[in-house]
């Protein structure tokens, strides 16, 4: 790709630079996402999550769920923070946390 930079105005050059910087950031973000997906896939092949392999370090990293809703297994809870309503409902119905353990 050839661009005749000499024929562009100062404003055109500034816009080109902005567009190039934006494109470079987009490429980096996309490549990071692809790398993370590949790493997650590789970890899964060995029976681990990526967080388990990396030690779950990093601020704001999610913990693995420890409990699941018996009525809807897609609803999970890590056991940290406020109990979800489905946990409270199950506890009020006489179930224990051990009954909901994954």
C-alpha positions, 0 to 999 in steps of 0.5 A, spaced: 500 500 500 503 506 497 500 513 500 503 519 497 504 523 504 507 529 500 500 530 497 497 530 504 495 536 508 497 537 515 490 536 517 490 529 513 496 527 516 493 528 523 487 524 521 491 519 518 495 518 524 489 518 528 486 512 524 493 508 524 493 509 532 486 507 532 487 501 528 493 499 531 489 499 538 484 495 535 489 489 532 492 489 539 485 488 542 483 483 537 489 479 538 489 479 545 482 476 545 484 471 540 490 469 545 486 468 551 481 464 547 486 459 545 489 459 552 482 457 555 481 452 550 488 449 551 487 449 559 480 446 558 483 440 554 487 438 560 481 439 565 482 446 568 480 453 567 485 459 565 483 462 572 486 456 575 492 455 572 494 463 573 492 462 580 486 467 579 491 473 580 489 480 578 484 484 581 476 483 580 478 476 577 471 472 578 471 466 582 469 459 580 462 458 582 461 453 588 453 452 588 448 451 583 440 452 583 437 445 583 431 448 579 436 451 574 443 449 574 445 455 569 444 459 575 450 459 580 454 463 586 461 463 588 459 463 595 462 470 596 458 476 597 450 477 598 446 470 597 442 470 591 434 470 591 434 462 589 439 461 595 435 464 600 429 461 597 432 454 597 435 455 604 428 457 607 425 451 603 429 446 608 435 445 603 443 446 606 448 449 602 451 442 601 445 440 597 447 446 592 454 444 592 457 443 585 
